[in-house]
Amino acid sequence: MSGYGHGDDQRTFAALPPTPGSTGFTRTWWGREWLRALEDTALDGQQLKAGRRHARAGAVGAVSVRPGRITAVVKDRDGTAHRSDVLVRELSEEEWERLLGLAVDSAGHIAALLDREMPPHLVEDAAAAGLDLLPGIGDLDPECGCEAWDHCPHTAALCYQVARLLDEDPFVLLLMRGRGERTLLNQLQERSAARAVAPPARDGGGGADGVGASGSAGGMPGVSAEEAYASAFLLPPLPAPPVAPAGPGRAPSLDTDTEPEPGVDPAALEFLAADAADRAHRLLVEALGSDGDVPRLVEAGLTGAQDAVRLAAGSPAPWIAARLAAGSGRSRAEMDLATRAWRFGGTAALAVLEEEWTPDAEALARAGVRLAEAWEDDERPVLRRSGGARWTAVGAETQLRLGEDGRWWPYLKAGGRWAPAGPADRDPAAALATAFAAGAV
């Protein structure tokens, strides 16, 4: 989610849509720390709960972020609008100088920020130097048109919404502390460039092989791999990658006058050759994806049974689908369920369908907490554990299955069989909503 605004010292984010049934507003550790500062500061838990409901209902308008302040108009259920502000202390010039020095000292700090992540070591190093990047108790100072003296539902809703913005871009926090993204990156570039051209320290030493302390031969100064990686954003951009072809090439035809060797099926070979061409094209598209953001299109290291499902998920001719089912030890009905799962999530979804695992006590306790927190008290469905990592909704033909990666998968009972109903979700409430929606179709 990108912000618009008036220069580098202010960004405005459009109002976010309602999130009914969501368990929370953040998925990152720095977003959780932001909310912890709010929840530890507010004196009235009921005001926070009302604020969460306001935010879930989409009552928070466009959010303006600038040094020392966040602002939005928040509406009550009756439509009454209140301007709400939350003040955050800006870092002083001297504090920013120290923080920039810490960031340049570690290549990983800059790389993480450029990937829109808040590096925990930068926060820890800053704290050790007496700088608090993330807010603590009492650091979120509310001001609201409703004239409440503490955090009210309106300022609380604003803070919950800002947690979602922080998830996507930690530069939002740095702007609150006093530096816009462009200004900050320019200052980091200046310091990195100055460090790169600074003469290396001479210690008069050198190994017997002529390699000095800088790691380069012949006395020439060198740059560590870590520094080179961190300074990558100083280099000019790479040329545009080539454009991937629109589709895979055609597989060769094996329909010739020559009789095939015994046991060789030309039609099956043609099918496998076409599949290989398609996978090669997908790998090329994946390799040419911008900034590495293209999701993985080809799964590696599949077993024979898994690869049979992958092939069948491509809707081959019926006779090929029948051979794939028989060869993988599945009935046609089982293969249909397996391909449905595969289309929702590949090997992870297939494992949830065909394999039952039992979480250990700690994982089971975490799952119980997630299920308890996923709904408000008056909205929580009755779920009965059905063994392993499966919970069935009482009175409904829907089920939640927990994968070993912590994601929840929606299932729907149809024709006496449990069938995948959609992709996985970190939020069990959203996954169950997907199952209910599939059952209503």
C-alpha positions in Angstrom: 0.0 0.0 0.0 1.6 3.3 -1.1 1.0 6.7 0.3 0.6 10.0 -1.4 1.3 13.4 0.1 3.0 16.8 -0.1 6.7 16.2 -0.4 8.9 13.9 1.6 7.7 15.2 5.0 4.1 14.0 4.7 2.4 10.9 3.4 -1.3 10.3 3.2 -2.8 6.8 3.0 -6.2 6.1 1.6 -8.8 4.7 4.0 -8.5 1.0 4.4 -11.4 -1.4 3.9 -13.3 -3.0 6.7 -11.9 -6.2 8.1 -14.8 -8.1 9.7 -13.7 -11.3 11.6 -10.0 -10.4 11.6 -8.0 -11.3 14.7 -5.8 -8.3 14.7 -4.2 -5.6 12.7 -0.6 -6.6 12.4 1.5 -9.5 11.4 5.0 -8.1 12.0 7.0 -7.9 15.2 7.4 -4.1 14.9 3.6 -3.7 14.3 3.0 -5.7 17.5 5.4 -3.5 19.4 3.4 -0.4 18.2 0.2 -1.9 19.5 1.8 -2.9 22.7 2.8 0.7 23.3 -0.9 1.7 22.8 -2.3 -1.1 25.0 0.2 -0.5 27.8 -0.5 3.3 27.7 -4.3 3.3 27.6 -6.0 3.3 30.9 -9.4 2.0 29.7 -9.5 -1.4 28.0 -13.1 -0.9 26.9 -12.0 2.2 24.9 -9.4 0.0 23.1 -11.9 -2.6 22.4 -14.3 0.0 20.9 -11.4 1.3 18.9 -10.7 -2.1 17.4 -14.3 -2.3 16.4 -14.2 1.1 14.8 -11.1 0.1 12.8 -12.6 -3.2 11.8 -15.7 -1.5 10.6 -13.7 0.8 8.3 -14.5 4.0 10.3 -11.0 5.4 10.0 -10.6 7.8 7.1 -7.4 8.6 5.2 -4.4 8.6 7.5 -1.9 11.4 7.3 1.6 10.8 8.6 4.2 13.5 9.2 7.0 14.1 11.7 5.7 13.8 15.2 2.1 13.3 14.3 -0.5 11.0 12.7 -4.0 12.2 11.9 -7.3 10.8 10.6 -11.0 11.5 10.8 -12.8 8.7 12.6 -16.5 8.2 12.5 -18.8 6.9 15.2 -21.6 4.4 14.4 -24.1 7.3 14.1 -21.9 9.0 11.5 -20.4 11.7 13.9 -16.9 12.5 12.7 -14.0 13.4 15.0 -10.5 14.5 14.0 -8.1 12.4 15.9 -4.3 12.9 16.3 -1.6 10.8 18.0 1.7 12.6 18.8 5.0 10.7 18.6 8.3 12.3 19.8 10.6 13.3 17.0 14.3 12.4 17.2 16.7 15.3 17.5 19.4 16.1 14.9 22.0 14.6 17.2 20.0 11.4 17.6 19.4 11.1 13.9 23.2 11.4 13.3 23.8 8.6 15.7 21.0 6.5 14.1 22.3 7.0 10.6 25.8 6.0 11.8 24.4 2.8 13.2 22.5 2.0 10.0 25.6 2.5 7.8 27.7 0.4 10.1 25.7 -2.7 9.3 25.0 -3.8 5.7 22.0 -5.9 6.9 20.3 -2.8 8.4 20.1 -1.0 5.0 19.2 -4.1 3.1 16.3 -4.9 5.5 14.9 -1.3 5.3 15.0 -1.4 1.5 13.0 -4.7 1.7 10.4 -2.9 3.8 11.4 -4.7 7.0 12.4 -3.2 10.3 15.7 -5.0 11.3 15.6 -6.0 14.9 19.3 -5.6 15.4 19.0 -1.9 14.3 16.4 -1.4 17.0 18.5 -3.2 19.5 21.7 -1.2 18.5 19.7 2.0 18.7 18.4 1.1 22.1 21.9 0.4 23.3 22.9 3.9 22.1 20.0 5.4 24.0 17.7 5.8 21.0 14.1 4.4 21.1 12.9 3.8 17.5 9.7 2.0 18.6 7.4 3.8 21.0 7.1 2.7 24.6 4.6 3.3 27.4 3.3 6.9 27.3 4.9 7.6 23.9 1.6 7.7 21.9 0.0 11.0 23.1 -3.7 11.2 22.0 -5.6 14.4 20.9 -9.2 14.0 19.8 -12.1 16.3 18.9 -14.3 14.3 21.3 -12.1 16.0 24.0 -11.3 12.7 25.9 -8.2 13.2 28.0 -6.9 9.6 27.5 -7.0 7.3 24.5 -10.6 7.2 23.2 -12.1 4.8 20.6 -11.1 7.3 17.9 -7.4 7.6 18.7 -7.3 3.9 19.5 -8.9 3.1 16.1 -6.3 5.3 14.4 -3.4 3.5 16.1 -4.8 0.1 15.1 -5.1 1.2 11.5 -1.6 2.6 11.5 -0.3 -0.8 12.7 -1.5 -2.2 9.3 0.5 0.6 7.5 3.6 -0.2 9.5 3.3 -3.8 8.5 3.7 -2.8 4.9 6.3 -0.1 5.3 8.5 0.6 8.4 9.5 4.0 6.8 6.1 5.2 8.1 7.6 4.9 11.6 10.8 6.7 10.6 8.7 9.5 9.1 6.9 9.9 12.5 10.3 10.1 14.1 11.3 12.9 11.8 12.8 11.7 8.5 11.0 11.0 5.2 12.1 8.0 3.1 13.8 10.0 0.3 15.7 12.2 2.8 16.7 9.2 4.8 18.0 7.2 1.8 19.9 10.2 0.5 21.6 10.6 3.8 22.4 6.9 4.0 23.8 7.1 0.4 26.0 10.1 1.3 27.5 8.3 4.3 28.0 5.0 2.4 29.7 6.8 -0.5 31.9 8.7 1.9 32.9 5.5 3.6 33.6 3.7 0.3 36.1 6.4 -0.8 37.7 6.9 2.6 41.3 5.5 2.6 41.6 2.2 4.5 43.3 2.1 7.8 47.0 0.9 7.4 48.2 -1.5 10.0 51.5 -2.3 8.3 50.7 -5.9 8.3 50.4 -8.4 5.5 50.3 -12.1 5.1 53.0 -14.2 3.6 51.0 -14.5 0.5 50.9 -10.8 -0.1 47.3 -10.4 1.0 46.9 -7.5 3.5 44.3 -6.9 6.2 41.9 -5.5 3.6 41.6 -8.9 2.0 43.1 -7.8 -1.4 46.3 -8.9 -3.0 49.2 -6.6 -3.9 48.3 -4.0 -1.2 45.2 -2.8 -3.1 42.4 -1.7 -0.9 39.4 -4.0 -0.9 35.7 -3.9 0.1 34.1 -6.6 2.2 31.2 -8.5 0.6 28.9 -7.2 3.4 29.8 -3.5 2.5 29.4 -4.2 -1.2 25.9 -5.7 -0.7 24.8 -2.8 1.5 26.0 -0.2 -1.0 24.2 -1.8 -3.9 21.5 0.8 -3.9 24.2 3.4 -4.8 24.9 1.7 -8.2 23.0 2.7 -11.3 20.0 0.4 -12.1 20.6 -2.7 -14.1 19.3 -2.7 -17.7 15.7 -4.0 -18.2 15.6 -7.8 -18.3 14.5 -9.5 -21.6 10.9 -10.0 -22.1 9.7 -13.6 -21.5 8.0 -15.3 -24.5 4.2 -15.3 -24.3 4.1 -19.1 -23.9 6.2 -22.3 -24.0 7.5 -23.7 -27.3 5.8 -26.6 -29.0 7.0 -30.1 -28.0 8.2 -32.3 -30.9 5.8 -34.7 -32.4 6.6 -38.4 -32.0 4.1 -39.6 -34.6 6.6 -41.0 -37.0 6.8 -44.1 -39.3 9.3 -45.7 -36.9 7.8 -48.2 -34.5 8.6 -47.3 -30.9 10.7 -49.5 -28.7 8.7 -52.0 -26.6 7.2 -50.4 -23.5 7.5 -46.8 -24.9 4.3 -44.9 -25.3 4.8 -42.0 -27.8 1.6 -40.2 -26.7 2.7 -40.3 -23.0 6.2 -39.0 -24.0 4.6 -36.2 -25.9 2.6 -35.2 -22.9 5.7 -35.2 -20.7 7.7 -33.2 -23.2 4.9 -30.6 -23.3 4.9 -30.5 -19.5 8.7 -30.0 -19.5 8.4 -27.1 -22.0 5.7 -25.5 -19.8 7.8 -25.8 -16.6 10.8 -24.3 -18.4 8.7 -21.4 -19.5 7.4 -20.9 -16.0 10.9 -21.0 -14.6 11.9 -18.3 -17.1 9.0 -16.1 -16.1 9.9 -16.7 -12.5 13.5 -15.7 -13.1 12.5 -12.6 -14.9 10.0 -11.5 -12.3 10.7 -7.9 -11.1 12.5 -7.6 -7.7 12.0 -11.3 -6.9 8.3 -10.6 -6.1 6.9 -13.2 -8.5 5.6 -16.2 -6.5 7.3 -19.5 -7.1 5.6 -21.2 -10.0 7.4 -24.5 -10.0 7.9 -26.7 -7.0 11.1 -28.8 -6.8 11.9 -32.1 -5.2 8.5 -33.7 -5.6 7.8 -37.4 -5.0 6.3 -39.5 -7.7 2.9 -39.4 -6.0 3.1 -35.6 -5.6 4.2 -35.1 -9.2 1.3 -37.2 -10.4 -1.1 -34.8 -8.7 0.8 -31.8 -10.2 0.4 -33.3 -13.7 -3.2 -34.2 -13.2 -3.9 -30.7 -11.9 -3.2 -29.4 -15.4 -6.4 -31.1 -16.7 -4.8 -33.6 -19.1 -6.8 -35.9 -21.4 -9.0 -38.3 -19.4 -6.9 -41.3 -20.3 -3.8 -39.6 -18.9 -5.6 -38.5 -15.8 -6.7 -42.2 -15.2 -3.1 -43.4 -15.6 -1.8 -40.8 -13.2 -4.4 -41.8 -10.6 -3.7 -45.5 -11.0 0.1 -45.0 -11.0 0.0 -43.0 -7.8 -2.3 -45.5 -6.0 -5.3 -43.2 -5.9 -8.9 -43.7 -7.1 -10.4 -41.2 -9.5 -12.3 -39.6 -6.7 -9.2 -39.3 -4.5 -7.3 -37.8 -7.4 -10.0 -35.3 -8.0 -9.7 -34.2 -4.3 -5.9 -34.2 -4.6 -5.9 -32.0 -7.7 -8.4 -29.6 -6.1 -6.1 -29.3 -3.1 -3.0 -28.8 -5.3 -4.6 -25.9 -7.1 -5.2 -24.2 -3.8 -1.7 -24.6 -2.4 0.6 -27.2 -4.0 2.4 -29.7 -1.7 1.4 -27.9 1.5 -2.3 -28.2 0.6 -1.9 -31.8 -0.5 -0.3 -32.8 2.8 -3.1 -31.2 4.7 -5.6 -33.3 2.6 -3.9 -36.7 2.7 -1.8 -36.7 5.9 -2.9 -36.3 9.4 -0.5 -34.9 12.0 -0.9 -34.3 15.7 0.5 -31.0 17.1 2.6 -31.3 20.2 1.3 -29.8 23.4 2.9 -26.4 22.7 1.6 -26.1 19.2 -1.8 -27.3 20.3 -1.9 -24.6 23.0 -0.9 -21.9 20.4 -3.7 -23.2 18.1 -6.2 -23.0 21.0 -5.2 -19.4 21.7 -5.6 -18.5 18.0 -9.0 -20.0 17.8 -10.1 -18.2 21.0 -8.9 -14.8 19.8 -10.1 -15.1 16.2 -13.7 -14.0 17.0 -15.4 -11.6 19.4 -17.1 -13.4 22.3 -20.6 -13.0 20.7 -19.4 -14.2 17.3 -17.3 -17.3 18.1 -18.6 -20.5 16.5 -18.6 -23.8 18.4 -15.6 -25.8 17.2 -15.0 -29.5 18.1 -11.6 -30.9 17.7 -11.8 -33.9 15.3 -8.5 -35.4 16.1 -5.0 -34.5 14.9 -5.1 -30.9 13.8 -8.7 -30.6 12.6 -11.6 -28.7 14.1 -15.2 -29.2 12.9 -17.8 -26.5 13.2 -20.7 -27.9 15.2 -24.0 -27.8 13.2 -22.2 -27.1 9.9 -20.5 -29.1 7.2 -17.3 -27.0 7.6 -13.9 -27.8 9.1 -10.6 -26.0 9.8 -7.4 -27.9 9.3 -4.1 -26.6 10.7 -1.0 -27.1 8.6 2.4 -27.7 10.1 3.4 -24.2 8.9 0.7 -22.6 11.1 -1.7 -21.7 8.4 -5.4 -22.7 8.5 -7.1 -24.5 5.6 -10.9 -24.3 5.0 -12.7 -27.6 4.3 -16.3 -28.4 3.3 -18.1 -31.7 3.5 -19.6 -32.8 0.1 -20.8 -36.2 -0.9 -19.6 -37.7 2.4 -16.0 -36.5 1.9 -14.1 -33.6 3.3 -12.9 -31.4 0.4 -10.6 -28.4 0.3 -12.7 -25.2 0.0 -10.1 -22.5 -0.6 -6.5 -21.4 0.0 -4.9 -21.2 3.5 -5.0 -18.2 5.7 -3.1 -17.2 8.9 -6.4 -16.2 10.4 -8.7 -19.1 11.3 -11.7 -16.8 11.2 -11.0 -15.9 7.6 -10.4 -19.5 6.6 -13.7 -20.6 8.2 -15.5 -17.7 6.4 -14.1 -19.1 3.1 -15.5 -22.5 3.9 -18.9 -21.1 4.8 -18.9 -19.0 1.5 -18.0 -22.1 -0.5 -20.9 -24.0 1.1 -23.3 -21.2 0.2 -22.5 -21.4 -3.5 
